[in-house]
Amino acid sequence: MSNEDQSYRKFTAKSEADKAINSLKGILEGIGIDKQVNIAELQELDLWCEKHQELIRKEPFKDFMHTIRMAIRGDEDPVEAVQDMYWLCQKYEDDNIYYDALTADLQTLQGLCHGILADGEINTQEIIGLEKWLDDNQHLSNYYPYDELRTVLLKILKDSVVDEEEQLLLKAYFKEFVKLNDDQLTKKINEETESILIKGLCAYDPEISFDGTHFTLSGNFVRGPKSSVEQRIENLGGQIQKNVVQKTNYLNTNLLFLHSEEN
């Protein structure tokens, strides 16, 4: 690393560490969400720690690698090991002041999905556990990936039966924002889901009110340019704010939440 990079990282170290811990907390929660922990999940966790060596060498995380590798060898109960590491993340969280609670929870949600996908498989218990987490964190509504993820789960759990095609749909969606550290597993998931299209997915929110509501949009939209989306909102009675302000009701980043006029 160059001296310039090192100088820059002096100012970003706190944000990087806090984001990593928020994500790690989610990964651990996702791995243990079905009350089972397998070798593939532990190995993905081990690879994550290798990628974040600078963080793991610090207190209170010095023992992470040792704990994970003991669990992989069978010298420690894997479920208890994950629970212990999750406790350490919560302990660190008490001193986490860089990100606001909303941003931290969104980082944890992304980590949660990472943990669920850690072994390349998604089972019914994990999907049910994810739905409960979303129910318990409805303050994340209208933020990515919560809102679109909610739509996927509503579709999957509509008939209370989770089939193989629906599991693949969720894998295809997860891989949009989850980057596994296991390259072979990533390749396998890409091959399994290459025929599944999720573009154009609309976030589910039946209570959106356009009349007099303030919207701020950013990112790209698959249904057309942002200017067209803004015009559509205004036609429905909404008001566009170029920047986020106190009266902003909906912040949209690469999301599709508009209902058709027929709806």
CORBELRA-V110362 format. One record per residue. N is the residue number from 1. RES is the residue in one small letter. PHI is phi in whole degrees, 0 to 359 (none if undefined). Layout:
N|RES|PHI ; N|RES|PHI
This chain:
1|m|none ; 2|s|288 ; 3|n|299 ; 4|e|296 ; 5|d|296 ; 6|q|296 ; 7|s|297 ; 8|y|295 ; 9|r|290 ; 10|k|302 ; 11|f|267 ; 12|t|251 ; 13|a|302 ; 14|k|296 ; 15|s|295 ; 16|e|296 ; 17|a|295 ; 18|d|294 ; 19|k|296 ; 20|a|298 ; 21|i|290 ; 22|n|300 ; 23|s|292 ; 24|l|298 ; 25|k|302 ; 26|g|294 ; 27|i|301 ; 28|l|296 ; 29|e|294 ; 30|g|293 ; 31|i|297 ; 32|g|264 ; 33|i|293 ; 34|d|260 ; 35|k|66 ; 36|q|226 ; 37|v|225 ; 38|n|251 ; 39|i|298 ; 40|a|299 ; 41|e|293 ; 42|l|295 ; 43|q|292 ; 44|e|295 ; 45|l|296 ; 46|d|298 ; 47|l|295 ; 48|w|298 ; 49|c|294 ; 50|e|299 ; 51|k|291 ; 52|h|244 ; 53|q|304 ; 54|e|298 ; 55|l|286 ; 56|i|294 ; 57|r|286 ; 58|k|266 ; 59|e|288 ; 60|p|263 ; 61|f|253 ; 62|k|302 ; 63|d|271 ; 64|f|301 ; 65|m|300 ; 66|h|297 ; 67|t|297 ; 68|i|297 ; 69|r|287 ; 70|m|296 ; 71|a|294 ; 72|i|297 ; 73|r|287 ; 74|g|91 ; 75|d|275 ; 76|e|215 ; 77|d|298 ; 78|p|296 ; 79|v|295 ; 80|e|294 ; 81|a|298 ; 82|v|295 ; 83|q|296 ; 84|d|295 ; 85|m|291 ; 86|y|296 ; 87|w|298 ; 88|l|298 ; 89|c|298 ; 90|q|295 ; 91|k|297 ; 92|y|295 ; 93|e|302 ; 94|d|300 ; 95|d|257 ; 96|n|279 ; 97|i|239 ; 98|y|285 ; 99|y|260 ; 100|d|288 ; 101|a|299 ; 102|l|296 ; 103|t|297 ; 104|a|299 ; 105|d|292 ; 106|l|293 ; 107|q|294 ; 108|t|294 ; 109|l|298 ; 110|q|298 ; 111|g|296 ; 112|l|302 ; 113|c|295 ; 114|h|300 ; 115|g|296 ; 116|i|296 ; 117|l|274 ; 118|a|303 ; 119|d|257 ; 120|g|80 ; 121|e|233 ; 122|i|230 ; 123|n|256 ; 124|t|300 ; 125|q|297 ; 126|e|293 ; 127|i|294 ; 128|i|296 ; 129|g|295 ; 130|l|294 ; 131|e|299 ; 132|k|296 ; 133|w|298 ; 134|l|296 ; 135|d|299 ; 136|d|281 ; 137|n|230 ; 138|q|291 ; 139|h|293 ; 140|l|272 ; 141|s|306 ; 142|n|76 ; 143|y|240 ; 144|y|281 ; 145|p|264 ; 146|y|305 ; 147|d|294 ; 148|e|291 ; 149|l|298 ; 150|r|301 ; 151|t|298 ; 152|v|300 ; 153|l|292 ; 154|l|300 ; 155|k|294 ; 156|i|292 ; 157|l|266 ; 158|k|303 ; 159|d|257 ; 160|s|64 ; 161|v|236 ; 162|v|254 ; 163|d|266 ; 164|e|297 ; 165|e|297 ; 166|e|290 ; 167|q|296 ; 168|l|293 ; 169|l|300 ; 170|l|292 ; 171|k|301 ; 172|a|298 ; 173|y|286 ; 174|f|304 ; 175|k|292 ; 176|e|292 ; 177|f|226 ; 178|v|249 ; 179|k|245 ; 180|l|289 ; 181|n|272 ; 182|d|272 ; 183|d|296 ; 184|q|294 ; 185|l|293 ; 186|t|299 ; 187|k|298 ; 188|k|298 ; 189|i|295 ; 190|n|299 ; 191|e|292 ; 192|e|294 ; 193|t|250 ; 194|e|298 ; 195|s|266 ; 196|i|264 ; 197|l|257 ; 198|i|238 ; 199|k|295 ; 200|g|88 ; 201|l|295 ; 202|c|258 ; 203|a|292 ; 204|y|271 ; 205|d|204 ; 206|p|289 ; 207|e|255 ; 208|i|296 ; 209|s|247 ; 210|f|270 ; 211|d|297 ; 212|g|76 ; 213|t|274 ; 214|h|262 ; 215|f|237 ; 216|t|238 ; 217|l|245 ; 218|s|211 ; 219|g|86 ; 220|n|252 ; 221|f|233 ; 222|v|286 ; 223|r|269 ; 224|g|148 ; 225|p|293 ; 226|k|302 ; 227|s|299 ; 228|s|291 ; 229|v|295 ; 230|e|298 ; 231|q|297 ; 232|r|297 ; 233|i|299 ; 234|e|295 ; 235|n|296 ; 236|l|272 ; 237|g|104 ; 238|g|278 ; 239|q|240 ; 240|i|265 ; 241|q|248 ; 242|k|294 ; 243|n|232 ; 244|v|292 ; 245|v|230 ; 246|q|300 ; 247|k|270 ; 248|t|297 ; 249|n|265 ; 250|y|229 ; 251|l|253 ; 252|n|239 ; 253|t|236 ; 254|n|58 ; 255|l|245 ; 256|l|238 ; 257|f|238 ; 258|l|286 ; 259|h|272 ; 260|s|287 ; 261|e|296 ; 262|e|292 ; 263|n|281
